[in-house]
Amino acid sequence: MKYYAIARGRSIGVYTDWDEAKKLVERYPNAKYKGFSTMQGAESFIKQYQEDPIATPPSSSVTSSHASSHPSSLPSSHLSSLPSSHLSSLPSSHSFSPPSVIPLPISSSSASISSSISLSLSTPFSSTSSSTSPLFPVLDLNQSIPILVYTDGSFRDNLGGYAAVVLSDNDKYNIYGRVPLKQTNNVAELYAIYMTLSLIPNDDIVIYSDSQYSIKSLTVWIHTWMQNGWKTSTRKPVANQELVMDIYHLMGSRNIVFKHVLAHTGIDLNEEADTLANNGRLVEETLIITKNGHRIF
């Protein structure tokens, strides 16, 4: 039997049915959950955050929390619960869900984890057995300072690549790979932001992007699109709706600041992100992570 521990969600506790547990964490900002093979492991996971709670994150400068309410009745698979006062934020084993249209074929065996980095693997939402679900890394970075990220996307010859250059303390992480869905340049740009927010659970992130489309989609146009039922001003369906929505939910209540930079103007980290995104088009892997030049995933 599999036990699903929820340390932060619409209800805190241990569940045996993933489909029911999923409803308690899906679209919940900074949800904390993990699957275990034993009840003891699941309870220890929750207790960890009960004993060492972290303050709830502040409101985002570009969006607000999108957590929906959950019915007061608990699923039949619910085994135990803890008071909501023990909700915590952003543990190192933070989990995230892949976008609804993007399965990422990453195997746990592909991860080569350096002892100098804390890199946890989390199981995403999946209707399949957890034993066959892919695993995803989450970078455990300094929570006390803003994380600076330069993102970029590339599309050429019907292939899309994405990249993010991440600065934390004195370390630099490069994240890049092939975009695993129907590709355009705008999709590649958005996907770079999606992966940034998925792999980095920190509250304060500054994202530099040369894509006005991406920035305005997530901070300006999205509000009108939602009011208009995801239709443009000409009543046409909004392009890339699912991906935009997934990123917006990942923003949640975090303080995500977007800054526009001009492309190909000699900004070193933007140029590096551009090179990595082009490299991402040419590899088969959907996710590669390096730390200070050494591959860690």
C-alpha positions in Angstrom: 0.0 0.0 0.0 1.1 3.5 -0.8 0.8 6.3 1.8 0.5 9.9 0.6 1.6 12.5 3.2 0.3 16.1 2.8 2.1 18.6 5.0 0.6 21.6 3.3 -2.6 21.6 1.3 -6.3 22.0 1.7 -6.2 19.3 4.4 -3.2 18.0 6.4 -2.7 14.3 6.9 -2.0 10.9 5.4 -4.0 9.3 2.5 -4.0 6.0 0.7 -5.7 7.1 -2.5 -3.6 9.3 -4.7 -6.6 10.5 -6.8 -8.3 11.8 -3.6 -5.0 13.2 -2.1 -4.3 14.9 -5.4 -7.4 17.1 -5.0 -6.0 18.5 -1.7 -2.8 19.7 -3.3 -3.5 20.3 -7.0 -3.4 24.1 -7.7 -2.6 24.8 -4.1 0.3 27.3 -3.9 3.5 25.7 -2.5 1.8 22.4 -1.7 4.0 20.0 0.3 3.3 16.3 -0.2 5.2 13.0 -0.8 4.5 9.3 -1.2 5.8 6.7 1.2 5.7 2.9 1.4 5.1 3.0 5.1 2.7 4.9 7.4 5.6 5.7 9.7 7.5 7.4 6.9 4.4 9.5 5.9 3.8 10.6 9.5 7.5 11.5 10.0 7.3 13.7 6.8 4.4 15.7 8.3 5.9 15.8 11.7 9.1 17.3 10.2 7.1 20.4 9.3 5.0 20.4 12.4 8.1 20.8 14.5 9.9 23.2 12.2 7.3 25.4 10.5 8.2 28.2 8.2 6.2 31.4 7.7 3.5 31.5 5.0 4.9 33.3 1.9 4.0 36.9 1.2 1.7 38.0 -1.6 3.2 38.1 -5.0 3.9 41.4 -6.7 2.4 40.1 -10.0 -0.4 37.8 -8.9 -2.3 36.5 -6.0 -3.0 33.1 -4.5 -5.2 30.9 -6.7 -5.9 28.2 -4.1 -9.5 27.0 -4.4 -11.5 25.9 -1.4 -12.0 22.2 -0.6 -15.2 20.6 0.7 -15.3 20.2 4.4 -15.8 16.4 4.2 -12.6 14.4 4.0 -12.0 11.6 1.5 -12.5 8.0 2.8 -8.8 7.4 2.3 -7.8 10.0 4.8 -6.0 8.3 7.7 -4.8 11.1 10.0 -4.7 14.9 10.1 -2.8 17.7 11.8 -4.1 21.2 12.7 -3.9 23.8 9.9 -1.7 25.9 12.2 1.1 23.6 11.3 1.1 24.5 7.6 4.6 25.2 6.4 6.3 26.6 3.3 8.9 25.4 0.9 10.7 22.4 2.4 13.6 20.8 0.5 11.3 18.0 -0.7 8.8 20.4 -2.2 6.8 18.7 -4.9 5.3 20.1 -8.1 2.9 19.0 -10.8 4.0 19.0 -14.4 1.8 21.1 -16.7 -1.4 19.4 -17.7 -0.3 19.0 -21.3 3.4 18.2 -20.8 4.7 14.8 -19.5 8.4 14.9 -18.9 10.1 11.6 -19.5 12.8 11.7 -16.8 13.9 8.6 -15.0 15.4 8.6 -11.5 18.3 6.6 -12.9 19.3 9.5 -15.0 20.1 11.7 -12.0 23.7 12.0 -11.0 23.6 13.9 -7.7 26.6 15.7 -6.4 27.1 15.7 -2.6 27.7 19.4 -2.8 24.0 20.1 -3.7 20.7 19.3 -2.1 18.6 18.0 -4.9 15.4 16.2 -3.9 13.3 14.0 -6.2 9.5 14.4 -6.1 6.7 12.4 -7.7 4.3 14.5 -9.8 0.6 14.1 -10.2 -0.1 11.0 -12.2 -2.9 8.5 -12.7 -0.4 5.8 -13.0 1.3 3.8 -10.2 4.0 5.8 -8.4 6.5 3.0 -9.2 6.3 4.0 -12.9 5.9 7.7 -12.5 8.9 9.9 -13.5 10.8 11.7 -10.8 11.6 15.4 -10.9 14.4 17.3 -9.1 13.8 20.4 -6.9 16.7 22.7 -6.2 17.2 23.5 -2.5 18.5 27.1 -2.7 19.0 29.8 -0.1 15.6 31.0 1.1 16.8 34.3 2.6 17.8 36.0 -0.6 16.0 36.6 -3.9 17.0 34.1 -6.6 18.0 35.7 -9.9 17.2 33.9 -13.2 17.7 34.6 -16.8 15.4 32.6 -19.1 15.3 32.1 -22.8 13.7 29.9 -25.5 14.8 28.8 -28.9 12.8 27.5 -31.9 14.4 26.5 -35.2 13.9 23.7 -37.7 10.7 22.6 -35.9 12.7 22.0 -32.7 12.3 23.9 -29.5 14.8 24.4 -26.6 14.6 26.2 -23.3 17.1 27.5 -20.8 17.4 29.2 -17.4 20.6 30.5 -15.8 20.1 30.6 -12.0 22.2 32.6 -9.6 22.1 31.8 -5.9 24.8 32.9 -3.4 28.0 32.2 -5.3 26.6 29.4 -7.3 25.4 29.3 -10.9 23.0 26.6 -12.1 22.2 26.1 -15.8 18.9 24.4 -16.6 18.1 23.5 -20.2 16.7 20.9 -22.6 14.3 20.0 -25.4 10.8 21.4 -25.1 8.6 18.2 -24.9 5.5 19.5 -26.6 4.2 21.2 -29.7 6.8 23.8 -30.3 6.9 27.5 -31.2 9.2 30.2 -30.1 6.6 31.5 -27.6 6.1 28.1 -26.2 9.8 27.7 -25.7 10.0 31.1 -23.9 7.1 30.2 -21.6 8.4 26.7 -20.9 11.7 28.2 -19.7 9.7 30.1 -17.1 7.6 27.1 -16.3 10.6 25.0 -15.5 12.2 27.8 -13.5 9.2 28.0 -11.2 8.8 24.2 -11.0 12.4 23.4 -10.1 12.9 26.4 -7.7 10.3 26.5 -4.9 11.7 29.8 -3.4 9.3 32.6 -2.6 11.4 35.5 -4.0 12.5 35.1 -7.6 13.5 37.7 -10.2 13.2 36.5 -13.7 14.9 38.3 -16.6 13.4 37.5 -20.0 13.7 39.0 -23.5 10.2 37.8 -24.3 7.6 40.6 -23.9 5.0 38.1 -24.9 5.8 35.8 -21.9 6.0 38.7 -19.4 2.8 40.4 -20.6 0.9 37.1 -20.8 1.6 36.3 -17.2 1.3 39.8 -15.7 -1.1 41.8 -17.9 -3.1 40.0 -20.5 -4.0 37.0 -18.3 -6.4 39.0 -16.3 -8.4 40.0 -19.3 -8.2 36.6 -20.8 -9.7 35.0 -17.7 -12.5 37.6 -17.6 -13.3 36.9 -21.3 -13.3 33.1 -20.9 -9.9 32.7 -22.4 -10.8 34.5 -25.5 -8.7 37.3 -27.2 -10.1 40.7 -28.0 -11.1 39.3 -31.4 -12.9 36.4 -29.6 -10.4 33.8 -30.7 -9.0 31.2 -28.2 -5.9 32.3 -26.4 -2.8 30.5 -27.7 -0.9 28.4 -25.2 -3.7 28.7 -22.6 -2.7 25.5 -20.7 0.9 26.5 -20.3 0.1 30.0 -19.3 -2.4 28.8 -16.7 0.1 26.3 -15.3 2.8 29.0 -14.9 0.3 31.3 -13.3 -0.7 28.7 -10.8 3.0 28.0 -10.0 3.4 31.7 -9.3 0.7 31.3 -6.7 1.3 33.6 -3.7 5.0 33.9 -4.3 6.8 37.1 -5.0 7.7 36.6 -8.7 9.2 39.7 -10.4 9.6 39.8 -14.1 12.1 42.1 -15.8 12.4 42.6 -19.5 15.9 42.7 -21.2 16.7 43.3 -24.8 17.9 40.2 -26.7 21.4 40.0 -28.3 22.7 43.3 -26.7 25.7 41.9 -24.9 24.0 41.1 -21.6 26.3 38.2 -20.5 23.7 36.0 -18.7 21.0 36.6 -21.3 23.5 35.6 -24.0 24.4 32.5 -22.0 20.7 31.6 -21.6 20.3 32.0 -25.4 23.2 29.7 -26.1 21.9 27.1 -23.7 18.4 27.3 -25.2 19.9 26.6 -28.7 21.8 23.7 -27.2 18.6 22.5 -25.7 17.0 22.2 -29.2 19.8 19.8 -30.2 19.6 17.3 -27.3 17.1 14.5 -26.8 16.9 15.1 -23.0 14.1 17.3 -21.7 16.1 18.3 -18.6 19.8 18.9 -17.9 21.0 20.7 -14.8 24.6 21.8 -14.1 26.0 23.5 -11.1 29.1 25.7 -11.6 29.8 23.8 -14.8 29.4 20.3 -13.4 26.4 18.2 -14.4 24.2 17.2 -11.4 21.1 15.9 -13.3 
